[in-house]
Amino acid sequence: LSLVQLGMEVERELRTILADEVPGDRPRGIAAALSTLERLGLAPASTSAFRTSVQVLHRAAHGMESSAQEAAEASVIASTFLNELRLLRERGHV
């Protein structure tokens, strides 16, 4: 997946998880969603690492460039985080 697609998939998964856990208004934006997951005790192990890649994902979504190394690292981290979110949901831990 591209960085833009990864970012969109992560946001979609976060919305799905939080829709089941947080009644009413859900956090808008990745940072607020991550904080909510942590507060609820649902944050995957890679959450801290994922926070470091959010800026690269945002730059990609807005057509701004990152170095090849930053993009590669963000891709690996975001993919890991996305897989952990999906496993959480699929296993019914949320």
Buried (B, 14 or more C-beta within 10 A) or exposed (E): EEBBEBBBBBBEBBEBBBEEEBEEEBBEEBEEBBBBBEEEEBBBEBBEBBBEBBEBBBBBBEEEEBEEEBBEBBBEBBBBBBEBBBEBBEEEEB
